[in-house]
Amino acid sequence: MKWVKLAVLGCFLVVGIYGCDASQGAEEGMEDQEAVAQEAEESDDGNSNSFSLGSFETIKENKDLGTYELGPLSIEMKGVYLQEGTLNEGLPRERYGKEVELVVLMMRTNAEHTDLEFANEHFSIKVGNEKVDEPSVLLSSAIYPLALEMEDRPAQMTFVLEETEVKSVEEVQLTIAPPISEAGEPLGEEITKTITFD
């Protein structure tokens, strides 16, 4: 009987310790999520370090450019930032180089419904004679149907310039292709905007 009592007591101790660890892990997970949310919120002003992937400085900016409507999707353009900086060690410098010239679009997206196709590839820019067909996957937020369900979600599209220094940029031509329906039809018209810098 004594052994049975000891065994039961041992089980309670194991469950108690595991429960504390699980609770602590859940609390740490919530803290991590809050930190990511805070970082995304802070990045809304274009002064973040592109999700801590390097050290970047804003050279020129144009803020609050209005809201663009593409069928059931609206994009509130919070600002366009011309940045230069250095990528952290371990990132694909063989593709971009250590020093980078960036065009960063900060926006918030809202969708009436999410049964549509709309992703990072719908964004492109032209700077002088240089055209960048889509934003960097590494330095941008991901846009996908689940993300569009998050009302007023901040998003960042970052384009890497290979031929142009941002100090010399006076305007950026932004093109946004419309979302595509489940039937493969465009929902709205393509939008092209010219964003100027002083």
Secondary structure, DSSP 8 states (H G I E B T S, - for coil): -HHHHHHHHHHHHHHHHHHHHHHHHHHHHHHHHHHHHHHHHHGGGS-S-TTTTEEEEEEEEEEEEEEEEETTEEEEEEEEEEEEEEE-TTS-HHHH-SEEEEEEEEEEEEES---EE--GGGEEEEETTEEE-S--TTTS----HHHHTSTTEEEEEEEEESS--GGG--EEEEEE---EETTS-B-S--EEEEEE--
